Amino acid sequence: MQCVLEIYRKTQFNQFTLYLKTSLMKIIIIGASGTLGKHINLVLKGEGREIITAGRKSGDLQVDIDSPESIEAFFKKVKHFDALVCAAGSGHFGPLKKMTNSDFLTGVNSKLMGQVNLVLIGQHYINPKGSFTLTSGILSDDPVVNGANLSAINSAVNGFVTGAAIELENDVRINVVSPGVVEDSPNFHAAFPGHTPVTMEKVAKAYERSVLGAGTGQIIKVF
Ligand SMILES: NC(=O)c1ccc[n+]([C@@H]2O[C@H](COP(=O)([O-])OP(=O)(O)OC[C@H]3O[C@@H](n4cnc5c(N)ncnc54)[C@H](OP(=O)(O)O)[C@@H]3O)[C@@H](O)[C@H]2O)c1
């Protein structure tokens, strides 16, 4: 159901009144219950916006981004939308010496193809001038021990965004936020020796900039 907001203003001379009717901006946040997602949700909430949260088990609607069939069914339910943020998807974290083809593919099928498929399928449902915001991470630029899978996946997500930005039609934008390890993930801090965890406020602001700003094809680094 599409809601309509009615905003009523008077001119400064008080000679006539102006009626402006605006549709709600429909924003999907996949992974909204997660460490990053909770803060993205808070920063994007606001007048004139409808937030739809989603996760495998959590959220208003369920979707498993590892499955293209689940993504297709999800968009059929949502129909049209103005912005999609993805802060979901996992990769393999472990030593290169023990890494197998199957370990590597868990990251490819989830964090990489999950986000790529959200765009490949979602481009047929997004409204003109809408936006996609994906998530990569610092390991594309600054590797740590055990992080080879995520270094590769994050670089691929960044590359997909720069390539897709010049082909998306109807003025649809796409950006990726690349955060460093965040303050609210203390369990990860030991794996990132010498890194200064980034504040949740800074990370959430990067998503706000992507969704509400005008940039496209940007890798928004927060580290
Ligand atoms: N935390 C960090 O320090 C950090 C730093 C840089 C980059 N990142 C990246 O940011 C993203 C989010 O990280 P996070 O720490 O916020 O994760 P998190 O706390 O584990 O939260 C993950 C969120 O994604 C949803 N989710 C997980 N798998 C899904 C799937 N297959 N389909 C749909 N929803 C799924 C979860 O909901 P359900 O449980 O309901 O599925 C949950 O809402 C990841 O890609 C991560 O690599 C994180």
The ligand as a Gaussian input file, in Angstrom:
#p B3LYP/6-31G(d) Opt

LIG

0 1
 N       31.025000      -5.557000      12.034000
 C       32.093000      -5.009000      11.459000
 O       33.070000      -4.574000      12.137000
 C       32.141000      -4.852000       9.952000
 C       33.184000      -4.114000       9.376000
 C       33.249000      -3.980000       7.989000
 C       32.284000      -4.596000       7.201000
 N       31.283000      -5.321000       7.782000
 C       30.292000      -5.952000       6.904000
 O       29.019000      -5.418000       7.193000
 C       28.012000      -6.404000       6.966000
 C       27.147000      -6.502000       8.228000
 O       27.998000      -6.850000       9.328000
 P       27.424000      -6.908000      10.826000
 O       28.628000      -6.995000      11.726000
 O       26.423000      -5.806000      11.040000
 O       26.681000      -8.328000      10.809000
 P       25.693000      -8.950000      11.891000
 O       25.721000      -8.184000      13.171000
 O       26.008000     -10.421000      11.932000
 O       24.232000      -8.758000      11.246000
 C       23.917000      -9.381000      10.050000
 C       22.522000      -8.939000       9.609000
 O       22.281000      -9.460000       8.315000
 C       21.181000     -10.374000       8.311000
 N       21.605000     -11.492000       7.456000
 C       22.670000     -12.311000       7.613000
 N       22.747000     -13.173000       6.590000
 C       21.716000     -12.894000       5.759000
 C       21.252000     -13.447000       4.539000
 N       21.880000     -14.484000       3.952000
 N       20.164000     -12.914000       3.958000
 C       19.517000     -11.867000       4.543000
 N       19.891000     -11.311000       5.699000
 C       20.987000     -11.820000       6.312000
 C       20.964000     -10.740000       9.791000
 O       19.592000     -10.994000      10.064000
 P       19.036000     -12.504000      10.259000
 O       19.802000     -13.063000      11.428000
 O       17.578000     -12.346000      10.488000
 O       19.366000     -13.187000       8.978000
 C       21.393000      -9.458000      10.497000
 O       20.338000      -8.523000      10.479000
 C       28.752000      -7.704000       6.605000
 O       28.806000      -7.814000       5.203000
 C       30.163000      -7.456000       7.134000
 O       31.147000      -8.172000       6.409000
 C       31.180000      -5.452000       9.143000

